C-alpha cells in the first residue's frame, strides 16, 4: 500500500489540507482543524503519522482533478535554497575553481512559488525564465547547532521543487541573486509532502527534470557536494530551524541557461521534476498578465 502523502489544496474557497491515498484525497481539515490549522501546525506537533493512520482506508472526499493543489507547507518561516551543489553543476561555471568549502545559500519568499499543475509565470521584466529541479527537506523539529549525526531527526517530510530562476536578474548586482530568485510565481513546490522515514529514502535517489518530455537534468542525490546532514548542520549554525522551514537542496547540471545555445522556458512549455519515491511535480508556463 502506498503511504499517505499530504497536500494543501483548495476547491474555490479557503485553503484546506488532506492526505492523498490510493482511494483519492481524504480531507483532513474538517476533522483536525481545531487542533492543526494547517499542515505547518501538524508538522510542528509531530502529527503526520497520526493523520496518516486516520486517512488509511477511508473513502476519498475528492478526486485528484477536483482540487487545486498549493505549495504543501503554507507560510513557512524560511525557504533556504542551496546553489551549485552537484559536481557537474560546479564544473558548468568553467572558472577552474575546486568545489566550495561551504554551501552557497540564498532565501526565497513563499510568494515566489506555486503548487503542482499551476503555471509558472514568466515575468514582464525578462524572457529568461529557467528551470531547476530539486529535492526539498521540510523541517519538523526546531533546532540550533544541530550535529550532523542528529540532523535527519529534524526532518518531517520531503517534497520537490522547481526552483525557477530569472537568469538575467541574478546578474543585476555583484554579490547576490535575490532578485532573480524571487519573482512572483516563478517556481513551484509539491505536489505533496512524503513523510520522512529514514536516510535510505533520500540518500541516493535519481532526480530528473524534463521539459516537454525531453530529459534536461538527470543526477543522483548521493553525488551532492553537501549532503542532507551537512546542510542542516551548517544552516542551523547561523539560524534556528523551525517546523515548516524548507531547505531546497540544489539542482543538477542541465539548466537551460547552460545549454548551447541557451534554452529558456516559453509559454506552453511543460516542466516535470521527478524523484524516486517522491513523485512528479508538473507545471506549465504562462506570461505575466
Secondary structure, 3 states (H helix, E strand, C coil): CCCCEEEEEECCCCCEEEEEECCEEEECHHHHCCCCCCHHHHHHCCCHHHHHHHHCCCCCCECHHHCEEECCCCCCCCEEEEECCEHHHHHHCCCCCCCCCCCEEEECCHHHEECCCCCEEECCCCCCEECCEEEEEEECCCECCCCHHHHHHHEEEEEEEECCEEHHHHHCCCCCCCHHHCCCCCEEEEEEEEECCCHHHCCCCEEEEEECCEEEEEEEHHHECCCHHHHHHHHHHHCCECCCCEEEEEECCCCHHHCCCCCCCCCCCCEEEEECCCEEEEECEEECC
